[in-house]
């Protein structure tokens, strides 16, 4: 058929990387010719639904109270638990006029709204999982109802008709937590290559000139929310070494680690080569990434699919990545990126030197990264196609719910 009607549910309040994922995938599904109705506490797309779709009952554009709400952790979890029934009712109301072929839900702690609604409506649930929330919150010491959270997680993972995990590592975790192996597939994050064309590269050149980064200098860029465990101090320390006299560190984003970075730069007398730019609007990010000679992912958890990796691949910028399985699913050392041992200063210096010393090799790695992204369709449109292919395999199999 020409297109499907997809009821897209999420419980995201923040306007961060999670929201980027929601917006990009919804837009990609619409570009592929499908109707998508976003049903959520806080609507994230900002774009009009495709032709024939209706306004989401109860959806709140902009955010209002829900993006500002600050409560004790136990109160937040009680609201998350209560939302299960409320979210399911919201989905049922939205489905009454929209008549979706399936529900697509972004998994969240204590959230079983999509599973409840899918059972009531008799349509499949396709579940996107970006992290093992129960384990994550327990590790942070923030989980107040662990038994309830674990039971809901297992029921939702086992009950979903398809589970999309963003890495093979996370796929394995999902299966251990109850997802069916034959229905659990990997769909990583993505990028939009067209955004990284000549206009973005021209913006990158203009940014370098504004920052005083000359053509012979080497700009190492970091994008994202920066925390102390990312060990950005190791990158700052490189600037003080003679072999890295041409190296500049460009930090795009916010976070508690920035004060430590700035203090270290002052102590080492390299403040002139540390550029703290803060957060930038999404539409300006391609130009910032194109200003880099290399991008650095200083640290990442063991199951994530970092958006910043796909941005630098799309920009044709070589990426320095921690050597760990979730990143090695995409990055081949010396081909489309350079790997270093996480947290190891000597390994990071050696990996960086490979690019700084041999600029031609750095450019080749960047070019191969972009070609690999295009060839493998590590794009949001590619992800939309993967979602639809999984639904069509499910529909063709005529499988019944367990």
HELIX and SHEET records of a PDB file:
HELIX    1   1 UNK A   17  UNK A   31  1                                  15    
HELIX    2   2 UNK A   65  UNK A   68  1                                   4    
HELIX    3   3 UNK A   73  UNK A   98  1                                  26    
HELIX    4   4 UNK A  113  UNK A  121  1                                   9    
HELIX    5   5 UNK A  133  UNK A  139  1                                   7    
HELIX    6   6 UNK A  146  UNK A  159  1                                  14    
HELIX    7   7 UNK A  168  UNK A  176  1                                   9    
HELIX    8   8 UNK A  181  UNK A  183  5                                   3    
HELIX    9   9 UNK A  193  UNK A  196  5                                   4    
HELIX   10  10 UNK A  198  UNK A  211  1                                  14    
HELIX   11  11 UNK A  228  UNK A  230  5                                   3    
HELIX   12  12 UNK A  233  UNK A  239  1                                   7    
HELIX   13  13 UNK A  242  UNK A  244  5                                   3    
HELIX   14  14 UNK A  258  UNK A  268  1                                  11    
HELIX   15  15 UNK A  271  UNK A  273  5                                   3    
HELIX   16  16 UNK A  282  UNK A  289  1                                   8    
HELIX   17  17 UNK A  307  UNK A  315  1                                   9    
HELIX   18  18 UNK A  325  UNK A  328  1                                   4    
HELIX   19  19 UNK A  345  UNK A  357  1                                  13    
HELIX   20  20 UNK A  359  UNK A  376  1                                  18    
HELIX   21  21 UNK A  380  UNK A  397  1                                  18    
SHEET    1   A 6 UNK A  35  UNK A  40  0                                        
SHEET    2   A 6 UNK A   5  UNK A  10  1                                        
SHEET    3   A 6 UNK A 102  UNK A 106  1                                        
SHEET    4   A 6 UNK A 124  UNK A 129  1                                        
SHEET    5   A 6 UNK A 162  UNK A 165  1                                        
SHEET    6   A 6 UNK A 184  UNK A 186  1                                        
SHEET    1   B 6 UNK A 274  UNK A 278  0                                        
SHEET    2   B 6 UNK A 247  UNK A 252  1                                        
SHEET    3   B 6 UNK A 218  UNK A 223  1                                        
SHEET    4   B 6 UNK A 294  UNK A 296  1                                        
SHEET    5   B 6 UNK A 318  UNK A 322  1                                        
SHEET    6   B 6 UNK A 338  UNK A 340  1                                        
END                                                                             
